[in-house]
Amino acid sequence: MRFEKRVPLSTPTMHGEEMTFVQEAFDKNWIAPLGFNCDGFESEMAAYLQEAGEMHCLALSSGTAALHLAMKLAGVKAGDPVLCSDMTFAATVNPVCYEGGIPVFIDAEPDTWNMDPAALELAFAKYPQAKVVVLAHLYGSPAKMDEIRAVCQRHDAVLVEDAAEALAATYKNQPCGTFGAYNVVSFNGNKIITSSGGGMLITPDKAARDKALFWATQAREPAPWYQHEEIGYNYRMSNVVAGIGRGQLLHLEEHRDAKEAIYRRYEQGLANLPVRMNPYLAESTPNFWLSCMLIDEDCSVDPMTVMQALADANVEARPIWKPMHSQPVFADCDFITAADTPLDERIFARGLCLPSDIKMTTEEQDGVIEMIRNCF
């Protein structure tokens, strides 16, 4: 069996309202950064997150830009150890290095595949001078936030929450992207909603949001001429891009529900195979951004075999994120685990991200499931 049309991993799903906001930007000739769509996107995101209390949002050119500003707000300086999720995409960690910080990678735990609170405690024992923790929620499944925050509080550390993959997920009914002093979501093209690119900084601290805005607009001082007393960045979101985001935000819960339906079909269709789906806590509600499977270690089938079989059928699948401590660029960085064998390495060796595009039909997903089952 081979699909004539490619079955992708995760692509944008547009609805039409996006063009209404974009057209207004064109009609008003307001296509530059800043503008009414940026203001609207920020206020509408704050309203979406209101169950966590008052949040102040800043629309930016990318999630990475938001993380960079979060590192500056958190006070990361050259030579500072910064305790980071290990099982994540490099964009979580790169901004630490922009400010000269030294990443220290923390192993995952099996219940969520996210940062292990026990390993984090060990990291503080080894690096008592560490004052910043950067946590990512893998594939939209919330981490053990109560335990992570308790460790951070014991050590007087600032928590930066990378919720790039976890918009619309909740932990104990609190939205992801609101747990840290500084939080980040992404609107990259493969995320649960997109603005074609872009990201957002989210914080309960209005002064911090305003400082980030200052840095993001080239740190221009309020003078009649171009006055600069700090290094700044060109990080603001385009008013056109923000319009796409506003239209997408109207469909966020719809997208989340569609992602969950995909996960449930995989869960049922792959039952009785030596595989498990990516896990989550009972007290959390993931956004199910990507459905992933983990093949049992004693099974002779490996993820690359399954991925190749799917590729031969014109279906896109991808390996789990390669752990950061295994990346050549971070070879000199420390890695802390509380396990006999690092869990991150075991997940990477046996895991696979499955097609999770919400435009995938039930018939297409059934075909994907059949192909996977045939590999076993």
BALOBA-1460 file (C-alpha; in Angstrom, 3 decimals):
// residues 376
<rec num="1" residu="m" x="0.000" y="0.000" z="0.000"/>
<rec num="2" residu="r" x="1.245" y="3.476" z="-0.855"/>
<rec num="3" residu="f" x="-0.593" y="6.777" z="-0.455"/>
<rec num="4" residu="e" x="-0.698" y="8.877" z="-3.602"/>
<rec num="5" residu="k" x="-0.897" y="12.023" z="-1.488"/>
<rec num="6" residu="r" x="1.734" y="12.376" z="1.249"/>
<rec num="7" residu="v" x="0.509" y="11.934" z="4.820"/>
<rec num="8" residu="p" x="2.464" y="14.608" z="6.756"/>
<rec num="9" residu="l" x="3.553" y="14.702" z="10.369"/>
<rec num="10" residu="s" x="1.876" y="18.018" z="11.243"/>
<rec num="11" residu="t" x="1.066" y="20.967" z="8.983"/>
<rec num="12" residu="p" x="-0.975" y="24.183" z="9.297"/>
<rec num="13" residu="t" x="-4.768" y="23.956" z="9.161"/>
<rec num="14" residu="m" x="-6.343" y="27.209" z="8.012"/>
<rec num="15" residu="h" x="-10.001" y="28.188" z="8.346"/>
<rec num="16" residu="g" x="-10.706" y="31.522" z="6.687"/>
<rec num="17" residu="e" x="-10.984" y="33.924" z="9.614"/>
<rec num="18" residu="e" x="-7.228" y="34.395" z="9.323"/>
<rec num="19" residu="m" x="-7.699" y="36.231" z="6.020"/>
<rec num="20" residu="t" x="-10.201" y="38.632" z="7.573"/>
<rec num="21" residu="f" x="-7.562" y="39.892" z="10.001"/>
<rec num="22" residu="v" x="-4.836" y="39.874" z="7.344"/>
<rec num="23" residu="q" x="-7.029" y="41.760" z="4.881"/>
<rec num="24" residu="e" x="-7.701" y="44.417" z="7.479"/>
<rec num="25" residu="a" x="-3.950" y="44.891" z="7.876"/>
<rec num="26" residu="f" x="-3.627" y="45.368" z="4.117"/>
<rec num="27" residu="d" x="-6.650" y="47.633" z="3.916"/>
<rec num="28" residu="k" x="-5.174" y="49.884" z="6.601"/>
<rec num="29" residu="n" x="-1.667" y="49.588" z="5.086"/>
<rec num="30" residu="w" x="-0.429" y="48.416" z="8.486"/>
<rec num="31" residu="i" x="1.839" y="45.526" z="7.583"/>
<rec num="32" residu="a" x="4.873" y="46.509" z="9.657"/>
<rec num="33" residu="p" x="5.719" y="45.115" z="13.107"/>
<rec num="34" residu="l" x="3.430" y="46.272" z="15.912"/>
<rec num="35" residu="g" x="-0.139" y="47.296" z="15.141"/>
<rec num="36" residu="f" x="-3.705" y="46.427" z="16.008"/>
<rec num="37" residu="n" x="-3.350" y="42.717" z="15.174"/>
<rec num="38" residu="c" x="-0.356" y="42.379" z="17.480"/>
<rec num="39" residu="d" x="-2.290" y="44.159" z="20.241"/>
<rec num="40" residu="g" x="-5.347" y="41.997" z="19.606"/>
<rec num="41" residu="f" x="-3.383" y="38.757" z="19.513"/>
<rec num="42" residu="e" x="-1.722" y="39.589" z="22.830"/>
<rec num="43" residu="s" x="-4.952" y="40.559" z="24.588"/>
<rec num="44" residu="e" x="-6.850" y="37.572" z="23.198"/>
<rec num="45" residu="m" x="-4.108" y="35.181" z="24.322"/>
<rec num="46" residu="a" x="-4.156" y="36.765" z="27.787"/>
<rec num="47" residu="a" x="-7.926" y="36.250" z="27.891"/>
<rec num="48" residu="y" x="-7.496" y="32.604" z="26.854"/>
<rec num="49" residu="l" x="-5.072" y="32.079" z="29.738"/>
<rec num="50" residu="q" x="-7.100" y="34.024" z="32.298"/>
<rec num="51" residu="e" x="-7.795" y="30.996" z="34.527"/>
<rec num="52" residu="a" x="-4.177" y="31.326" z="35.674"/>
<rec num="53" residu="g" x="-4.694" y="34.941" z="36.652"/>
<rec num="54" residu="e" x="-3.601" y="38.112" z="34.920"/>
<rec num="55" residu="m" x="-0.989" y="37.427" z="32.257"/>
<rec num="56" residu="h" x="0.863" y="39.928" z="30.092"/>
<rec num="57" residu="c" x="1.703" y="38.739" z="26.588"/>
<rec num="58" residu="l" x="4.217" y="39.952" z="24.019"/>
<rec num="59" residu="a" x="3.951" y="38.805" z="20.388"/>
<rec num="60" residu="l" x="7.386" y="38.156" z="18.897"/>
<rec num="61" residu="s" x="9.030" y="36.943" z="15.721"/>
<rec num="62" residu="s" x="9.611" y="33.420" z="17.052"/>
<rec num="63" residu="g" x="9.413" y="31.251" z="20.127"/>
<rec num="64" residu="t" x="13.213" y="31.308" z="20.161"/>
<rec num="65" residu="a" x="13.190" y="35.106" z="20.361"/>
<rec num="66" residu="a" x="10.761" y="34.848" z="23.284"/>
<rec num="67" residu="l" x="13.065" y="32.369" z="25.028"/>
<rec num="68" residu="h" x="16.042" y="34.645" z="24.480"/>
<rec num="69" residu="l" x="14.227" y="37.552" z="26.121"/>
<rec num="70" residu="a" x="13.154" y="35.204" z="28.928"/>
<rec num="71" residu="m" x="16.832" y="34.350" z="29.550"/>
<rec num="72" residu="k" x="17.648" y="38.057" z="29.819"/>
<rec num="73" residu="l" x="14.720" y="38.685" z="32.161"/>
<rec num="74" residu="a" x="15.785" y="35.713" z="34.297"/>
<rec num="75" residu="g" x="19.235" y="37.270" z="34.659"/>
<rec num="76" residu="v" x="21.337" y="34.631" z="32.906"/>
<rec num="77" residu="k" x="24.940" y="35.836" z="32.699"/>
<rec num="78" residu="a" x="28.119" y="34.493" z="31.120"/>
<rec num="79" residu="g" x="29.333" y="31.405" z="32.938"/>
<rec num="80" residu="d" x="26.081" y="30.754" z="34.821"/>
<rec num="81" residu="p" x="24.959" y="27.110" z="34.977"/>
<rec num="82" residu="v" x="21.358" y="26.863" z="33.732"/>
<rec num="83" residu="l" x="19.430" y="23.648" z="34.433"/>
<rec num="84" residu="c" x="17.610" y="22.576" z="31.253"/>
<rec num="85" residu="s" x="15.311" y="19.866" z="29.954"/>
<rec num="86" residu="d" x="17.393" y="17.330" z="28.051"/>
<rec num="87" residu="m" x="14.624" y="15.740" z="25.974"/>
<rec num="88" residu="t" x="13.641" y="18.697" z="23.822"/>
<rec num="89" residu="f" x="14.397" y="20.604" z="20.624"/>
<rec num="90" residu="a" x="17.595" y="22.674" z="20.509"/>
<rec num="91" residu="a" x="15.592" y="25.919" z="20.444"/>
<rec num="92" residu="t" x="14.827" y="25.414" z="24.152"/>
<rec num="93" residu="v" x="18.513" y="25.544" z="24.984"/>
<rec num="94" residu="n" x="20.189" y="27.758" z="22.378"/>
<rec num="95" residu="p" x="19.018" y="31.039" z="24.000"/>
<rec num="96" residu="v" x="20.846" y="30.048" z="27.193"/>
<rec num="97" residu="c" x="24.025" y="30.113" z="25.148"/>
<rec num="98" residu="y" x="23.126" y="33.447" z="23.525"/>
<rec num="99" residu="e" x="23.568" y="35.006" z="26.977"/>
<rec num="100" residu="g" x="26.715" y="33.010" z="27.747"/>
<rec num="101" residu="g" x="25.028" y="30.589" z="30.134"/>
<rec num="102" residu="i" x="26.216" y="26.985" z="30.400"/>
<rec num="103" residu="p" x="23.445" y="24.390" z="29.950"/>
<rec num="104" residu="v" x="23.290" y="21.535" z="32.436"/>
<rec num="105" residu="f" x="20.945" y="18.877" z="31.107"/>
<rec num="106" residu="i" x="18.399" y="17.088" z="33.296"/>
<rec num="107" residu="d" x="17.155" y="13.588" z="32.465"/>
<rec num="108" residu="a" x="13.464" y="12.775" z="31.964"/>
<rec num="109" residu="e" x="11.145" y="10.659" z="34.097"/>
<rec num="110" residu="p" x="8.900" y="7.893" z="32.698"/>
<rec num="111" residu="d" x="5.455" y="9.275" z="33.588"/>
<rec num="112" residu="t" x="5.608" y="12.261" z="31.203"/>
<rec num="113" residu="w" x="9.001" y="12.056" z="29.415"/>
<rec num="114" residu="n" x="9.671" y="15.495" z="30.910"/>
<rec num="115" residu="m" x="12.223" y="16.827" z="33.383"/>
<rec num="116" residu="d" x="12.697" y="14.512" z="36.366"/>
<rec num="117" residu="p" x="12.247" y="16.398" z="39.675"/>
<rec num="118" residu="a" x="14.607" y="13.950" z="41.399"/>
<rec num="119" residu="a" x="17.341" y="14.606" z="38.830"/>
<rec num="120" residu="l" x="16.708" y="18.337" z="39.132"/>
<rec num="121" residu="e" x="17.297" y="18.105" z="42.884"/>
<rec num="122" residu="l" x="20.576" y="16.274" z="42.230"/>
<rec num="123" residu="a" x="21.567" y="19.016" z="39.798"/>
<rec num="124" residu="f" x="21.071" y="21.698" z="42.456"/>
<rec num="125" residu="a" x="23.214" y="19.648" z="44.849"/>
<rec num="126" residu="k" x="26.006" y="19.699" z="42.264"/>
<rec num="127" residu="y" x="25.381" y="23.285" z="41.104"/>
<rec num="128" residu="p" x="24.072" y="25.171" z="44.156"/>
<rec num="129" residu="q" x="24.856" y="28.452" z="42.397"/>
<rec num="130" residu="a" x="22.311" y="27.699" z="39.637"/>
<rec num="131" residu="k" x="19.434" y="30.203" z="39.664"/>
<rec num="132" residu="v" x="17.511" y="29.438" z="36.451"/>
<rec num="133" residu="v" x="15.620" y="26.319" z="35.345"/>
<rec num="134" residu="v" x="14.375" y="25.938" z="31.756"/>
<rec num="135" residu="l" x="11.598" y="23.350" z="31.468"/>
<rec num="136" residu="a" x="9.994" y="22.090" z="28.236"/>
<rec num="137" residu="h" x="6.739" y="20.105" z="27.969"/>
<rec num="138" residu="l" x="7.458" y="17.330" z="25.475"/>
<rec num="139" residu="y" x="4.945" y="16.873" z="22.639"/>
<rec num="140" residu="g" x="2.243" y="18.725" z="24.583"/>
<rec num="141" residu="s" x="2.242" y="16.562" z="27.740"/>
<rec num="142" residu="p" x="2.622" y="18.670" z="30.915"/>
<rec num="143" residu="a" x="5.502" y="18.000" z="33.271"/>
<rec num="144" residu="k" x="5.168" y="17.335" z="37.010"/>
<rec num="145" residu="m" x="4.743" y="21.015" z="37.720"/>
<rec num="146" residu="d" x="4.033" y="20.863" z="41.454"/>
<rec num="147" residu="e" x="7.242" y="18.942" z="42.083"/>
<rec num="148" residu="i" x="9.343" y="20.990" z="39.668"/>
<rec num="149" residu="r" x="8.153" y="24.280" z="41.143"/>
<rec num="150" residu="a" x="8.748" y="23.018" z="44.664"/>
<rec num="151" residu="v" x="12.373" y="22.196" z="43.802"/>
<rec num="152" residu="c" x="12.825" y="25.627" z="42.208"/>
<rec num="153" residu="q" x="11.348" y="27.348" z="45.260"/>
<rec num="154" residu="r" x="13.619" y="25.424" z="47.651"/>
<rec num="155" residu="h" x="16.634" y="26.682" z="45.733"/>
<rec num="156" residu="d" x="15.331" y="30.191" z="45.015"/>
<rec num="157" residu="a" x="15.550" y="29.569" z="41.270"/>
<rec num="158" residu="v" x="13.640" y="31.281" z="38.453"/>
<rec num="159" residu="l" x="11.516" y="28.928" z="36.352"/>
<rec num="160" residu="v" x="11.327" y="29.567" z="32.596"/>
<rec num="161" residu="e" x="8.583" y="27.457" z="31.042"/>
<rec num="162" residu="d" x="8.998" y="26.478" z="27.402"/>
<rec num="163" residu="a" x="5.419" y="25.639" z="26.424"/>
<rec num="164" residu="a" x="6.190" y="25.856" z="22.692"/>
<rec num="165" residu="e" x="4.608" y="22.431" z="22.176"/>
<rec num="166" residu="a" x="1.980" y="22.673" z="24.911"/>
<rec num="167" residu="l" x="-0.424" y="25.528" z="24.160"/>
<rec num="168" residu="a" x="-3.956" y="24.388" z="25.197"/>
<rec num="169" residu="a" x="-2.561" y="21.756" z="27.580"/>
<rec num="170" residu="t" x="-3.301" y="22.037" z="31.303"/>
<rec num="171" residu="y" x="-1.908" y="20.711" z="34.560"/>
<rec num="172" residu="k" x="-4.473" y="20.572" z="37.377"/>
<rec num="173" residu="n" x="-6.647" y="22.866" z="35.238"/>
<rec num="174" residu="q" x="-3.952" y="25.547" z="34.956"/>
<rec num="175" residu="p" x="-2.844" y="26.311" z="31.391"/>
<rec num="176" residu="c" x="0.682" y="25.453" z="30.349"/>
<rec num="177" residu="g" x="2.587" y="28.611" z="29.609"/>
<rec num="178" residu="t" x="1.611" y="30.212" z="32.929"/>
<rec num="179" residu="f" x="3.660" y="28.299" z="35.527"/>
<rec num="180" residu="g" x="6.974" y="30.106" z="35.281"/>
<rec num="181" residu="a" x="8.108" y="33.624" z="35.993"/>
<rec num="182" residu="y" x="8.608" y="33.806" z="32.217"/>
<rec num="183" residu="n" x="6.831" y="31.527" z="29.751"/>
<rec num="184" residu="v" x="6.946" y="30.936" z="26.022"/>
<rec num="185" residu="v" x="4.631" y="29.515" z="23.349"/>
<rec num="186" residu="s" x="5.366" y="28.988" z="19.656"/>
<rec num="187" residu="f" x="3.306" y="29.511" z="16.516"/>
<rec num="188" residu="n" x="5.681" y="27.743" z="14.156"/>
<rec num="189" residu="g" x="4.080" y="26.111" z="11.130"/>
<rec num="190" residu="n" x="3.873" y="22.650" z="12.685"/>
<rec num="191" residu="k" x="2.417" y="23.707" z="16.049"/>
<rec num="192" residu="i" x="-1.175" y="23.255" z="17.207"/>
<rec num="193" residu="i" x="-1.954" y="26.750" z="15.889"/>
<rec num="194" residu="t" x="0.333" y="28.799" z="13.679"/>
<rec num="195" residu="s" x="0.924" y="32.331" z="12.534"/>
<rec num="196" residu="s" x="3.303" y="30.932" z="9.874"/>
<rec num="197" residu="g" x="6.035" y="31.703" z="12.377"/>
<rec num="198" residu="g" x="6.240" y="33.670" z="15.575"/>
<rec num="199" residu="g" x="5.977" y="33.129" z="19.272"/>
<rec num="200" residu="m" x="4.848" y="34.828" z="22.455"/>
<rec num="201" residu="l" x="6.379" y="35.704" z="25.797"/>
<rec num="202" residu="i" x="3.912" y="35.326" z="28.685"/>
<rec num="203" residu="t" x="4.480" y="36.598" z="32.213"/>
<rec num="204" residu="p" x="2.433" y="37.727" z="35.230"/>
<rec num="205" residu="d" x="4.904" y="40.631" z="35.582"/>
<rec num="206" residu="k" x="3.859" y="43.641" z="33.486"/>
<rec num="207" residu="a" x="7.143" y="45.436" z="34.082"/>
<rec num="208" residu="a" x="9.008" y="42.402" z="32.736"/>
<rec num="209" residu="r" x="6.774" y="42.324" z="29.671"/>
<rec num="210" residu="d" x="7.433" y="46.017" z="29.051"/>
<rec num="211" residu="k" x="11.198" y="45.530" z="29.442"/>
<rec num="212" residu="a" x="11.087" y="42.681" z="26.925"/>
<rec num="213" residu="l" x="9.172" y="44.921" z="24.507"/>
<rec num="214" residu="f" x="11.905" y="47.547" z="24.889"/>
<rec num="215" residu="w" x="14.632" y="45.021" z="24.058"/>
<rec num="216" residu="a" x="12.574" y="43.563" z="21.181"/>
<rec num="217" residu="t" x="12.287" y="46.973" z="19.500"/>
<rec num="218" residu="q" x="16.057" y="47.587" z="19.337"/>
<rec num="219" residu="a" x="16.177" y="49.028" z="22.869"/>
<rec num="220" residu="r" x="15.292" y="52.456" z="21.531"/>
<rec num="221" residu="e" x="15.081" y="55.056" z="24.280"/>
<rec num="222" residu="p" x="12.143" y="57.546" z="24.388"/>
<rec num="223" residu="a" x="14.002" y="60.404" z="22.745"/>
<rec num="224" residu="p" x="13.240" y="62.438" z="19.611"/>
<rec num="225" residu="w" x="16.363" y="60.972" z="17.987"/>
<rec num="226" residu="y" x="17.581" y="57.349" z="17.883"/>
<rec num="227" residu="q" x="19.054" y="56.912" z="21.340"/>
<rec num="228" residu="h" x="20.369" y="53.502" z="22.467"/>
<rec num="229" residu="e" x="21.819" y="52.740" z="25.896"/>
<rec num="230" residu="e" x="21.431" y="48.935" z="25.777"/>
<rec num="231" residu="i" x="21.810" y="46.265" z="23.121"/>
<rec num="232" residu="g" x="18.452" y="45.558" z="21.483"/>
<rec num="233" residu="y" x="16.927" y="43.132" z="18.995"/>
<rec num="234" residu="n" x="14.516" y="43.173" z="16.072"/>
<rec num="235" residu="y" x="12.143" y="40.618" z="17.580"/>
<rec num="236" residu="r" x="8.637" y="42.075" z="17.153"/>
<rec num="237" residu="m" x="5.927" y="40.170" z="15.321"/>
<rec num="238" residu="s" x="4.552" y="41.491" z="12.036"/>
<rec num="239" residu="n" x="1.015" y="42.890" z="12.126"/>
<rec num="240" residu="v" x="0.187" y="40.592" z="9.177"/>
<rec num="241" residu="v" x="1.526" y="37.487" z="10.919"/>
<rec num="242" residu="a" x="-0.363" y="38.423" z="14.081"/>
<rec num="243" residu="g" x="-3.563" y="38.525" z="12.036"/>
<rec num="244" residu="i" x="-3.028" y="34.892" z="11.048"/>
<rec num="245" residu="g" x="-2.490" y="34.048" z="14.706"/>
<rec num="246" residu="r" x="-5.712" y="35.780" z="15.754"/>
<rec num="247" residu="g" x="-7.702" y="33.742" z="13.252"/>
<rec num="248" residu="q" x="-6.020" y="30.543" z="14.367"/>
<rec num="249" residu="l" x="-6.624" y="31.233" z="18.055"/>
<rec num="250" residu="l" x="-10.368" y="31.058" z="17.385"/>
<rec num="251" residu="h" x="-9.874" y="27.360" z="16.530"/>
<rec num="252" residu="l" x="-7.385" y="26.341" z="19.224"/>
<rec num="253" residu="e" x="-9.737" y="24.108" z="21.218"/>
<rec num="254" residu="e" x="-11.061" y="22.572" z="17.997"/>
<rec num="255" residu="h" x="-7.481" y="21.704" z="17.007"/>
<rec num="256" residu="r" x="-6.756" y="20.250" z="20.445"/>
<rec num="257" residu="d" x="-9.831" y="18.013" z="20.273"/>
<rec num="258" residu="a" x="-8.828" y="16.815" z="16.801"/>
<rec num="259" residu="k" x="-5.317" y="16.023" z="18.037"/>
<rec num="260" residu="e" x="-6.737" y="14.015" z="20.918"/>
<rec num="261" residu="a" x="-8.973" y="12.034" z="18.543"/>
<rec num="262" residu="i" x="-5.864" y="11.094" z="16.541"/>
<rec num="263" residu="y" x="-4.068" y="9.969" z="19.714"/>
<rec num="264" residu="r" x="-7.049" y="7.854" z="20.795"/>
<rec num="265" residu="r" x="-7.255" y="6.130" z="17.402"/>
<rec num="266" residu="y" x="-3.580" y="5.233" z="17.596"/>
<rec num="267" residu="e" x="-4.024" y="4.085" z="21.180"/>
<rec num="268" residu="q" x="-6.819" y="1.734" z="20.155"/>
<rec num="269" residu="g" x="-5.347" y="0.672" z="16.813"/>
<rec num="270" residu="l" x="-1.921" y="-0.218" z="18.220"/>
<rec num="271" residu="a" x="-3.290" y="-2.091" z="21.223"/>
<rec num="272" residu="n" x="-1.799" y="-5.566" z="21.811"/>
<rec num="273" residu="l" x="1.448" y="-4.594" z="20.094"/>
<rec num="274" residu="p" x="4.711" y="-4.304" z="22.082"/>
<rec num="275" residu="v" x="4.387" y="-0.504" z="22.036"/>
<rec num="276" residu="r" x="3.137" y="2.275" z="24.307"/>
<rec num="277" residu="m" x="1.898" y="5.749" z="23.473"/>
<rec num="278" residu="n" x="3.592" y="8.846" z="24.880"/>
<rec num="279" residu="p" x="2.408" y="9.070" z="28.502"/>
<rec num="280" residu="y" x="0.719" y="11.806" z="30.505"/>
<rec num="281" residu="l" x="-0.431" y="12.394" z="34.071"/>
<rec num="282" residu="a" x="-4.007" y="11.771" z="35.176"/>
<rec num="283" residu="e" x="-4.125" y="15.283" z="36.635"/>
<rec num="284" residu="s" x="-3.119" y="16.833" z="33.322"/>
<rec num="285" residu="t" x="-4.828" y="17.373" z="29.989"/>
<rec num="286" residu="p" x="-2.294" y="17.256" z="27.139"/>
<rec num="287" residu="n" x="-2.858" y="19.024" z="23.850"/>
<rec num="288" residu="f" x="-1.745" y="15.806" z="22.090"/>
<rec num="289" residu="w" x="0.301" y="17.883" z="19.618"/>
<rec num="290" residu="l" x="2.182" y="14.827" z="18.376"/>
<rec num="291" residu="s" x="1.199" y="11.219" z="18.939"/>
<rec num="292" residu="c" x="4.282" y="9.103" z="19.624"/>
<rec num="293" residu="m" x="4.900" y="5.439" z="20.252"/>
<rec num="294" residu="l" x="7.609" y="3.732" z="22.286"/>
<rec num="295" residu="i" x="8.590" y="0.223" z="21.207"/>
<rec num="296" residu="d" x="9.376" y="-2.222" z="24.031"/>
<rec num="297" residu="e" x="13.096" y="-2.697" z="24.537"/>
<rec num="298" residu="d" x="12.894" y="-6.493" z="24.238"/>
<rec num="299" residu="c" x="11.180" y="-6.261" z="20.833"/>
<rec num="300" residu="s" x="13.304" y="-6.962" z="17.742"/>
<rec num="301" residu="v" x="11.530" y="-4.252" z="15.721"/>
<rec num="302" residu="d" x="13.249" y="-0.858" z="15.906"/>
<rec num="303" residu="p" x="11.788" y="2.600" z="15.189"/>
<rec num="304" residu="m" x="13.872" y="3.147" z="12.045"/>
<rec num="305" residu="t" x="12.355" y="0.026" z="10.481"/>
<rec num="306" residu="v" x="8.859" y="1.378" z="11.103"/>
<rec num="307" residu="m" x="9.807" y="4.856" z="9.895"/>
<rec num="308" residu="q" x="11.236" y="3.455" z="6.655"/>
<rec num="309" residu="a" x="8.148" y="1.317" z="6.037"/>
<rec num="310" residu="l" x="5.995" y="4.430" z="6.457"/>
<rec num="311" residu="a" x="8.303" y="6.503" z="4.240"/>
<rec num="312" residu="d" x="8.007" y="3.864" z="1.510"/>
<rec num="313" residu="a" x="4.230" y="4.367" z="1.705"/>
<rec num="314" residu="n" x="4.562" y="8.196" z="1.443"/>
<rec num="315" residu="v" x="3.917" y="8.726" z="5.151"/>
<rec num="316" residu="e" x="6.009" y="11.087" z="7.281"/>
<rec num="317" residu="a" x="7.209" y="9.968" z="10.713"/>
<rec num="318" residu="r" x="10.168" y="11.249" z="12.705"/>
<rec num="319" residu="p" x="12.428" y="10.069" z="15.506"/>
<rec num="320" residu="i" x="11.881" y="11.385" z="19.016"/>
<rec num="321" residu="w" x="13.992" y="14.465" z="19.799"/>
<rec num="322" residu="k" x="17.611" y="13.444" z="20.188"/>
<rec num="323" residu="p" x="18.605" y="14.306" z="23.778"/>
<rec num="324" residu="m" x="20.540" y="17.524" z="24.077"/>
<rec num="325" residu="h" x="23.395" y="15.918" z="26.018"/>
<rec num="326" residu="s" x="23.963" y="13.670" z="22.990"/>
<rec num="327" residu="q" x="24.244" y="16.579" z="20.556"/>
<rec num="328" residu="p" x="27.812" y="17.333" z="19.390"/>
<rec num="329" residu="v" x="27.400" y="21.057" z="19.992"/>
<rec num="330" residu="f" x="26.733" y="20.370" z="23.695"/>
<rec num="331" residu="a" x="29.348" y="17.624" z="24.156"/>
<rec num="332" residu="d" x="31.105" y="19.558" z="26.913"/>
<rec num="333" residu="c" x="27.932" y="20.160" z="28.951"/>
<rec num="334" residu="d" x="27.031" y="18.177" z="32.051"/>
<rec num="335" residu="f" x="24.115" y="15.733" z="32.217"/>
<rec num="336" residu="i" x="22.344" y="14.766" z="35.427"/>
<rec num="337" residu="t" x="20.249" y="11.642" z="35.857"/>
<rec num="338" residu="a" x="18.685" y="9.917" z="38.859"/>
<rec num="339" residu="a" x="18.401" y="6.615" z="36.961"/>
<rec num="340" residu="d" x="20.887" y="3.782" z="36.480"/>
<rec num="341" residu="t" x="20.452" y="4.164" z="32.714"/>
<rec num="342" residu="p" x="19.454" y="7.589" z="31.333"/>
<rec num="343" residu="l" x="15.792" y="7.455" z="30.366"/>
<rec num="344" residu="d" x="16.230" y="10.055" z="27.627"/>
<rec num="345" residu="e" x="18.568" y="7.771" z="25.716"/>
<rec num="346" residu="r" x="16.169" y="4.835" z="25.992"/>
<rec num="347" residu="i" x="13.232" y="6.915" z="24.735"/>
<rec num="348" residu="f" x="15.274" y="8.217" z="21.810"/>
<rec num="349" residu="a" x="16.399" y="4.696" z="20.902"/>
<rec num="350" residu="r" x="12.884" y="3.214" z="20.935"/>
<rec num="351" residu="g" x="10.523" y="6.106" z="20.173"/>
<rec num="352" residu="l" x="8.857" y="7.418" z="17.019"/>
<rec num="353" residu="c" x="6.621" y="10.432" z="16.270"/>
<rec num="354" residu="l" x="3.612" y="9.388" z="14.191"/>
<rec num="355" residu="p" x="1.591" y="11.398" z="11.657"/>
<rec num="356" residu="s" x="-0.581" y="13.766" z="13.692"/>
<rec num="357" residu="d" x="-1.922" y="16.196" z="11.118"/>
<rec num="358" residu="i" x="-5.520" y="17.104" z="11.920"/>
<rec num="359" residu="k" x="-6.412" y="17.050" z="8.217"/>
<rec num="360" residu="m" x="-5.489" y="13.350" z="8.098"/>
<rec num="361" residu="t" x="-8.638" y="11.359" z="7.405"/>
<rec num="362" residu="t" x="-9.744" y="8.413" z="9.513"/>
<rec num="363" residu="e" x="-9.140" y="6.176" z="6.472"/>
<rec num="364" residu="e" x="-5.599" y="7.494" z="6.115"/>
<rec num="365" residu="q" x="-4.884" y="6.940" z="9.792"/>
<rec num="366" residu="d" x="-6.311" y="3.436" z="9.607"/>
<rec num="367" residu="g" x="-3.894" y="2.783" z="6.752"/>
<rec num="368" residu="v" x="-0.977" y="4.109" z="8.790"/>
<rec num="369" residu="i" x="-1.977" y="1.901" z="11.726"/>
<rec num="370" residu="e" x="-2.179" y="-1.136" z="9.443"/>
<rec num="371" residu="m" x="1.325" y="-0.430" z="8.106"/>
<rec num="372" residu="i" x="2.693" y="-0.145" z="11.625"/>
<rec num="373" residu="r" x="1.018" y="-3.388" z="12.699"/>
<rec num="374" residu="n" x="2.494" y="-5.145" z="9.652"/>
<rec num="375" residu="c" x="5.987" y="-4.245" z="10.868"/>
<rec num="376" residu="f" x="5.409" y="-6.457" z="13.923"/>
